[in-house]
Amino acid sequence: MFLLKVLKNKYFLTVIALLAWLLFFDKNDVFTQYDLIQKCHKLEKDKNYYIVEIEHNRTNLNELRTNKKSLETFSREKYLMKKENEDVYIFVTK
């Protein structure tokens, strides 16, 4: 009897209908919000990764600008440059 009274109450039905609308049918429903939060966390992770990589690259660039030996090593390894009267051999490992 009590349950029947509660189910016929117009305020109760309005609240249930509003909750259903907000949970499932609205453009900002719970599932969309969850997906957006997950994307936001992934973007934060990517941002932190790129900040670390930028700092690492700045350090390497500074090292190349100031240290002639590291510049020579970098150019030999990366761009296969060589000195006069030198031969360069490339070993490919599988």
N, CA, C and O atoms as a GROMACS GRO file, in nm:
protein
  376
    1MET      N    1   0.081  -0.119   0.000
    1MET     CA    2   0.000   0.000   0.000
    1MET      C    3   0.087   0.126   0.000
    1MET      O    4   0.061   0.220  -0.075
    2PHE      N    5   0.190   0.126   0.086
    2PHE     CA    6   0.281   0.241   0.094
    2PHE      C    7   0.357   0.258  -0.038
    2PHE      O    8   0.374   0.370  -0.086
    3LEU      N    9   0.403   0.148  -0.096
    3LEU     CA   10   0.476   0.152  -0.222
    3LEU      C   11   0.390   0.207  -0.335
    3LEU      O   12   0.438   0.282  -0.419
    4LEU      N   13   0.264   0.169  -0.336
    4LEU     CA   14   0.171   0.219  -0.437
    4LEU      C   15   0.151   0.369  -0.421
    4LEU      O   16   0.141   0.442  -0.520
    5LYS      N   17   0.145   0.416  -0.295
    5LYS     CA   18   0.129   0.559  -0.270
    5LYS      C   19   0.251   0.637  -0.319
    5LYS      O   20   0.238   0.744  -0.379
    6VAL      N   21   0.370   0.581  -0.291
    6VAL     CA   22   0.494   0.648  -0.331
    6VAL      C   23   0.504   0.653  -0.484
    6VAL      O   24   0.546   0.754  -0.540
    7LEU      N   25   0.466   0.545  -0.551
    7LEU     CA   26   0.476   0.541  -0.696
    7LEU      C   27   0.377   0.634  -0.765
    7LEU      O   28   0.399   0.675  -0.879
    8LYS      N   29   0.269   0.666  -0.699
    8LYS     CA   30   0.170   0.757  -0.756
    8LYS      C   31   0.200   0.904  -0.725
    8LYS      O   32   0.136   0.993  -0.780
    9ASN      N   33   0.296   0.928  -0.637
    9ASN     CA   34   0.331   1.065  -0.600
    9ASN      C   35   0.396   1.135  -0.720
    9ASN      O   36   0.494   1.086  -0.776
   10LYS      N   37   0.341   1.251  -0.759
   10LYS     CA   38   0.389   1.319  -0.878
   10LYS      C   39   0.530   1.375  -0.859
   10LYS      O   40   0.605   1.385  -0.956
   11TYR      N   41   0.566   1.411  -0.738
   11TYR     CA   42   0.702   1.462  -0.714
   11TYR      C   43   0.805   1.350  -0.726
   11TYR      O   44   0.913   1.370  -0.781
   12PHE      N   45   0.772   1.233  -0.674
   12PHE     CA   46   0.860   1.118  -0.685
   12PHE      C   47   0.881   1.080  -0.832
   12PHE      O   48   0.993   1.055  -0.875
   13LEU      N   49   0.773   1.077  -0.907
   13LEU     CA   50   0.782   1.043  -1.049
   13LEU      C   51   0.863   1.148  -1.126
   13LEU      O   52   0.938   1.115  -1.218
   14THR      N   53   0.846   1.275  -1.089
   14THR     CA   54   0.921   1.381  -1.155
   14THR      C   55   1.071   1.368  -1.127
   14THR      O   56   1.153   1.385  -1.217
   15VAL      N   57   1.105   1.338  -1.002
   15VAL     CA   58   1.247   1.321  -0.966
   15VAL      C   59   1.306   1.201  -1.040
   15VAL      O   60   1.418   1.209  -1.090
   16ILE      N   61   1.234   1.091  -1.047
   16ILE     CA   62   1.282   0.972  -1.117
   16ILE      C   63   1.300   1.003  -1.266
   16ILE      O   64   1.400   0.963  -1.326
   17ALA      N   65   1.206   1.071  -1.326
   17ALA     CA   66   1.216   1.106  -1.468
   17ALA      C   67   1.334   1.200  -1.492
   17ALA      O   68   1.405   1.185  -1.592
   18LEU      N   69   1.355   1.296  -1.404
   18LEU     CA   70   1.468   1.388  -1.418
   18LEU      C   71   1.601   1.315  -1.405
   18LEU      O   72   1.693   1.340  -1.483
   19LEU      N   73   1.611   1.226  -1.308
   19LEU     CA   74   1.734   1.147  -1.292
   19LEU      C   75   1.761   1.060  -1.413
   19LEU      O   76   1.875   1.049  -1.458
   20ALA      N   77   1.658   0.997  -1.466
   20ALA     CA   78   1.675   0.913  -1.585
   20ALA      C   79   1.722   0.998  -1.703
   20ALA      O   80   1.809   0.958  -1.780
   21TRP      N   81   1.661   1.115  -1.717
   21TRP     CA   82   1.700   1.204  -1.826
   21TRP      C   83   1.846   1.246  -1.812
   21TRP      O   84   1.921   1.243  -1.910
   22LEU      N   85   1.886   1.285  -1.693
   22LEU     CA   86   2.023   1.332  -1.671
   22LEU      C   87   2.125   1.218  -1.683
   22LEU      O   88   2.237   1.241  -1.728
   23LEU      N   89   2.089   1.098  -1.644
   23LEU     CA   90   2.182   0.986  -1.649
   23LEU      C   91   2.200   0.928  -1.789
   23LEU      O   92   2.310   0.886  -1.823
   24PHE      N   93   2.096   0.927  -1.870
   24PHE     CA   94   2.103   0.853  -1.995
   24PHE      C   95   2.080   0.936  -2.121
   24PHE      O   96   2.140   0.906  -2.224
   25PHE      N   97   1.996   1.037  -2.118
   25PHE     CA   98   1.951   1.101  -2.242
   25PHE      C   99   2.010   1.239  -2.267
   25PHE      O  100   2.007   1.286  -2.380
   26ASP      N  101   2.062   1.303  -2.168
   26ASP     CA  102   2.118   1.437  -2.183
   26ASP      C  103   2.248   1.430  -2.262
   26ASP      O  104   2.313   1.325  -2.264
   27LYS      N  105   2.288   1.540  -2.327
   27LYS     CA  106   2.412   1.536  -2.404
   27LYS      C  107   2.535   1.530  -2.312
   27LYS      O  108   2.643   1.491  -2.357
   28ASN      N  109   2.520   1.565  -2.188
   28ASN     CA  110   2.628   1.555  -2.089
   28ASN      C  111   2.597   1.445  -1.989
   28ASN      O  112   2.609   1.464  -1.868
   29ASP      N  113   2.558   1.329  -2.039
   29ASP     CA  114   2.522   1.220  -1.950
   29ASP      C  115   2.644   1.163  -1.878
   29ASP      O  116   2.757   1.205  -1.905
   30VAL      N  117   2.623   1.070  -1.791
   30VAL     CA  118   2.728   1.015  -1.706
   30VAL      C  119   2.836   0.946  -1.789
   30VAL      O  120   2.954   0.960  -1.760
   31PHE      N  121   2.797   0.874  -1.891
   31PHE     CA  122   2.892   0.798  -1.971
   31PHE      C  123   2.982   0.892  -2.053
   31PHE      O  124   3.102   0.867  -2.068
   32THR      N  125   2.924   0.998  -2.105
   32THR     CA  126   3.003   1.096  -2.178
   32THR      C  127   3.102   1.165  -2.085
   32THR      O  128   3.217   1.188  -2.122
   33GLN      N  129   3.057   1.198  -1.966
   33GLN     CA  130   3.146   1.262  -1.869
   33GLN      C  131   3.262   1.170  -1.832
   33GLN      O  132   3.375   1.215  -1.817
   34TYR      N  133   3.233   1.042  -1.816
   34TYR     CA  134   3.339   0.945  -1.783
   34TYR      C  135   3.442   0.938  -1.896
   34TYR      O  136   3.562   0.936  -1.869
   35ASP      N  137   3.396   0.934  -2.020
   35ASP     CA  138   3.488   0.931  -2.134
   35ASP      C  139   3.573   1.057  -2.140
   35ASP      O  140   3.692   1.051  -2.168
   36LEU      N  141   3.511   1.171  -2.114
   36LEU     CA  142   3.585   1.297  -2.116
   36LEU      C  143   3.690   1.302  -2.004
   36LEU      O  144   3.799   1.355  -2.025
   37ILE      N  145   3.657   1.250  -1.889
   37ILE     CA  146   3.754   1.247  -1.779
   37ILE      C  147   3.871   1.156  -1.814
   37ILE      O  148   3.986   1.189  -1.784
   38GLN      N  149   3.843   1.042  -1.877
   38GLN     CA  150   3.950   0.952  -1.919
   38GLN      C  151   4.040   1.018  -2.023
   38GLN      O  152   4.162   1.005  -2.016
   39LYS      N  153   3.982   1.088  -2.118
   39LYS     CA  154   4.061   1.159  -2.219
   39LYS      C  155   4.146   1.268  -2.154
   39LYS      O  156   4.261   1.290  -2.193
   40CYS      N  157   4.089   1.336  -2.057
   40CYS     CA  158   4.162   1.441  -1.987
   40CYS      C  159   4.283   1.384  -1.914
   40CYS      O  160   4.391   1.443  -1.917
   41HIS      N  161   4.267   1.270  -1.849
   41HIS     CA  162   4.379   1.205  -1.780
   41HIS      C  163   4.487   1.163  -1.879
   41HIS      O  164   4.606   1.177  -1.851
   42LYS      N  165   4.446   1.112  -1.993
   42LYS     CA  166   4.542   1.071  -2.096
   42LYS      C  167   4.618   1.192  -2.148
   42LYS      O  168   4.739   1.184  -2.169
   43LEU      N  169   4.550   1.301  -2.170
   43LEU     CA  170   4.615   1.423  -2.218
   43LEU      C  171   4.712   1.479  -2.115
   43LEU      O  172   4.818   1.531  -2.151
   44GLU      N  173   4.676   1.471  -1.989
   44GLU     CA  174   4.767   1.515  -1.883
   44GLU      C  175   4.894   1.430  -1.882
   44GLU      O  176   5.005   1.482  -1.866
   45LYS      N  177   4.878   1.298  -1.900
   45LYS     CA  178   4.993   1.209  -1.907
   45LYS      C  179   5.082   1.244  -2.026
   45LYS      O  180   5.204   1.249  -2.014
   46ASP      N  181   5.019   1.267  -2.141
   46ASP     CA  182   5.094   1.304  -2.260
   46ASP      C  183   5.167   1.437  -2.240
   46ASP      O  184   5.282   1.453  -2.282
   47LYS      N  185   5.099   1.531  -2.176
   47LYS     CA  186   5.160   1.661  -2.150
   47LYS      C  187   5.285   1.647  -2.064
   47LYS      O  188   5.388   1.707  -2.093
   48ASN      N  189   5.274   1.567  -1.959
   48ASN     CA  190   5.390   1.546  -1.872
   48ASN      C  191   5.505   1.478  -1.947
   48ASN      O  192   5.621   1.512  -1.928
   49TYR      N  193   5.471   1.381  -2.032
   49TYR     CA  194   5.573   1.314  -2.112
   49TYR      C  195   5.645   1.413  -2.202
   49TYR      O  196   5.768   1.411  -2.211
   50TYR      N  197   5.570   1.498  -2.270
   50TYR     CA  198   5.632   1.593  -2.362
   50TYR      C  199   5.710   1.701  -2.288
   50TYR      O  200   5.810   1.749  -2.341
   51ILE      N  201   5.669   1.738  -2.170
   51ILE     CA  202   5.748   1.834  -2.092
   51ILE      C  203   5.883   1.774  -2.058
   51ILE      O  204   5.985   1.842  -2.067
   52VAL      N  205   5.884   1.647  -2.017
   52VAL     CA  206   6.010   1.580  -1.985
   52VAL      C  207   6.097   1.567  -2.110
   52VAL      O  208   6.218   1.589  -2.105
   53GLU      N  209   6.036   1.533  -2.223
   53GLU     CA  210   6.112   1.519  -2.347
   53GLU      C  211   6.169   1.653  -2.393
   53GLU      O  212   6.282   1.658  -2.442
   54ILE      N  213   6.095   1.759  -2.379
   54ILE     CA  214   6.145   1.892  -2.417
   54ILE      C  215   6.265   1.928  -2.331
   54ILE      O  216   6.364   1.980  -2.382
   55GLU      N  217   6.256   1.902  -2.202
   55GLU     CA  218   6.369   1.932  -2.113
   55GLU      C  219   6.490   1.847  -2.149
   55GLU      O  220   6.603   1.895  -2.148
   56HIS      N  221   6.467   1.721  -2.181
   56HIS     CA  222   6.576   1.632  -2.222
   56HIS      C  223   6.641   1.683  -2.351
   56HIS      O  224   6.764   1.683  -2.362
   57ASN      N  225   6.562   1.725  -2.447
   57ASN     CA  226   6.614   1.776  -2.572
   57ASN      C  227   6.688   1.908  -2.553
   57ASN      O  228   6.789   1.932  -2.619
   58ARG      N  229   6.640   1.993  -2.464
   58ARG     CA  230   6.711   2.117  -2.435
   58ARG      C  231   6.849   2.089  -2.376
   58ARG      O  232   6.948   2.154  -2.411
   59THR      N  233   6.854   1.991  -2.288
   59THR     CA  234   6.982   1.955  -2.228
   59THR      C  235   7.078   1.902  -2.335
   59THR      O  236   7.195   1.940  -2.338
   60ASN      N  237   7.027   1.816  -2.422
   60ASN     CA  238   7.111   1.764  -2.530
   60ASN      C  239   7.157   1.873  -2.626
   60ASN      O  240   7.272   1.874  -2.669
   61LEU      N  241   7.069   1.964  -2.659
   61LEU     CA  242   7.103   2.074  -2.748
   61LEU      C  243   7.209   2.164  -2.685
   61LEU      O  244   7.304   2.206  -2.752
   62ASN      N  245   7.194   2.192  -2.559
   62ASN     CA  246   7.294   2.272  -2.489
   62ASN      C  247   7.429   2.201  -2.487
   62ASN      O  248   7.533   2.264  -2.504
   63GLU      N  249   7.426   2.072  -2.467
   63GLU     CA  250   7.549   1.993  -2.468
   63GLU      C  251   7.615   1.997  -2.606
   63GLU      O  252   7.737   2.008  -2.617
   64LEU      N  253   7.534   1.989  -2.711
   64LEU     CA  254   7.590   1.995  -2.847
   64LEU      C  255   7.646   2.132  -2.879
   64LEU      O  256   7.746   2.143  -2.951
   65ARG      N  257   7.585   2.235  -2.828
   65ARG     CA  258   7.633   2.371  -2.855
   65ARG      C  259   7.762   2.404  -2.780
   65ARG      O  260   7.842   2.483  -2.828
   66THR      N  261   7.781   2.344  -2.666
   66THR     CA  262   7.896   2.382  -2.583
   66THR      C  263   8.012   2.284  -2.592
   66THR      O  264   8.127   2.324  -2.569
   67ASN      N  265   7.987   2.159  -2.624
   67ASN     CA  266   8.092   2.057  -2.621
   67ASN      C  267   8.121   2.010  -2.764
   67ASN      O  268   8.036   1.948  -2.828
   68LYS      N  269   8.242   2.040  -2.811
   68LYS     CA  270   8.279   2.000  -2.947
   68LYS      C  271   8.287   1.849  -2.964
   68LYS      O  272   8.252   1.795  -3.069
   69LYS      N  273   8.332   1.781  -2.861
   69LYS     CA  274   8.346   1.635  -2.868
   69LYS      C  275   8.208   1.569  -2.884
   69LYS      O  276   8.193   1.477  -2.964
   70SER      N  277   8.110   1.615  -2.809
   70SER     CA  278   7.976   1.557  -2.821
   70SER      C  279   7.912   1.591  -2.956
   70SER      O  280   7.837   1.511  -3.011
   71LEU      N  281   7.943   1.711  -3.010
   71LEU     CA  282   7.894   1.748  -3.142
   71LEU      C  283   7.954   1.656  -3.248
   71LEU      O  284   7.883   1.612  -3.339
   72GLU      N  285   8.081   1.628  -3.237
   72GLU     CA  286   8.146   1.538  -3.332
   72GLU      C  287   8.087   1.397  -3.322
   72GLU      O  288   8.060   1.334  -3.424
   73THR      N  289   8.067   1.350  -3.202
   73THR     CA  290   8.009   1.217  -3.182
   73THR      C  291   7.867   1.210  -3.239
   73THR      O  292   7.830   1.113  -3.305
   74PHE      N  293   7.790   1.313  -3.213
   74PHE     CA  294   7.653   1.317  -3.264
   74PHE      C  295   7.650   1.317  -3.417
   74PHE      O  296   7.574   1.243  -3.477
   75SER      N  297   7.733   1.399  -3.478
   75SER     CA  298   7.733   1.407  -3.624
   75SER      C  299   7.782   1.278  -3.687
   75SER      O  300   7.733   1.239  -3.793
   76ARG      N  301   7.876   1.211  -3.624
   76ARG     CA  302   7.925   1.084  -3.679
   76ARG      C  303   7.819   0.974  -3.667
   76ARG      O  304   7.800   0.896  -3.760
   77GLU      N  305   7.751   0.969  -3.555
   77GLU     CA  306   7.654   0.862  -3.534
   77GLU      C  307   7.523   0.887  -3.608
   77GLU      O  308   7.467   0.795  -3.667
   78LYS      N  309   7.476   1.008  -3.603
   78LYS     CA  310   7.344   1.037  -3.658
   78LYS      C  311   7.347   1.059  -3.810
   78LYS      O  312   7.262   1.007  -3.883
   79TYR      N  313   7.443   1.136  -3.855
   79TYR     CA  314   7.446   1.176  -3.996
   79TYR      C  315   7.559   1.110  -4.075
   79TYR      O  316   7.581   1.144  -4.192
   80LEU      N  317   7.630   1.017  -4.013
   80LEU     CA  318   7.736   0.941  -4.077
   80LEU      C  319   7.842   1.030  -4.141
   80LEU      O  320   7.894   1.000  -4.249
   81MET      N  321   7.874   1.140  -4.075
   81MET     CA  322   7.978   1.228  -4.124
   81MET      C  323   8.114   1.170  -4.088
   81MET      O  324   8.126   1.089  -3.996
   82LYS      N  325   8.213   1.213  -4.162
   82LYS     CA  326   8.347   1.160  -4.137
   82LYS      C  327   8.450   1.268  -4.160
   82LYS      O  328   8.424   1.372  -4.221
   83LYS      N  329   8.569   1.239  -4.110
   83LYS     CA  330   8.681   1.330  -4.132
   83LYS      C  331   8.746   1.297  -4.265
   83LYS      O  332   8.716   1.195  -4.328
   84GLU      N  333   8.834   1.383  -4.305
   84GLU     CA  334   8.910   1.362  -4.428
   84GLU      C  335   8.995   1.235  -4.415
   84GLU      O  336   9.052   1.209  -4.309
   85ASN      N  337   9.003   1.157  -4.520
   85ASN     CA  338   9.082   1.032  -4.524
   85ASN      C  339   9.031   0.928  -4.424
   85ASN      O  340   9.110   0.855  -4.365
   86GLU      N  341   8.902   0.921  -4.407
   86GLU     CA  342   8.841   0.822  -4.318
   86GLU      C  343   8.737   0.743  -4.396
   86GLU      O  344   8.675   0.794  -4.489
   87ASP      N  345   8.720   0.620  -4.357
   87ASP     CA  346   8.615   0.538  -4.415
   87ASP      C  347   8.511   0.509  -4.307
   87ASP      O  348   8.544   0.489  -4.190
   88VAL      N  349   8.384   0.507  -4.349
   88VAL     CA  350   8.277   0.481  -4.254
   88VAL      C  351   8.217   0.345  -4.288
   88VAL      O  352   8.179   0.319  -4.402
   89TYR      N  353   8.209   0.260  -4.188
   89TYR     CA  354   8.148   0.128  -4.204
   89TYR      C  355   8.021   0.123  -4.119
   89TYR      O  356   8.022   0.163  -4.002
   90ILE      N  357   7.914   0.073  -4.176
   90ILE     CA  358   7.787   0.063  -4.104
   90ILE      C  359   7.758  -0.085  -4.083
   90ILE      O  360   7.751  -0.162  -4.179
   91PHE      N  361   7.740  -0.124  -3.958
   91PHE     CA  362   7.708  -0.260  -3.923
   91PHE      C  363   7.560  -0.267  -3.888
   91PHE      O  364   7.512  -0.196  -3.799
   92VAL      N  365   7.488  -0.351  -3.958
   92VAL     CA  366   7.346  -0.368  -3.933
   92VAL      C  367   7.328  -0.499  -3.856
   92VAL      O  368   7.371  -0.605  -3.901
   93THR      N  369   7.265  -0.490  -3.739
   93THR     CA  370   7.238  -0.610  -3.659
   93THR      C  371   7.093  -0.647  -3.672
   93THR      O  372   7.004  -0.561  -3.677
   94LYS      N  373   7.070  -0.777  -3.676
   94LYS     CA  374   6.931  -0.824  -3.690
   94LYS      C  375   6.882  -0.882  -3.560
   94LYS      O  376   6.767  -0.926  -3.552
   0.00000   0.00000   0.00000
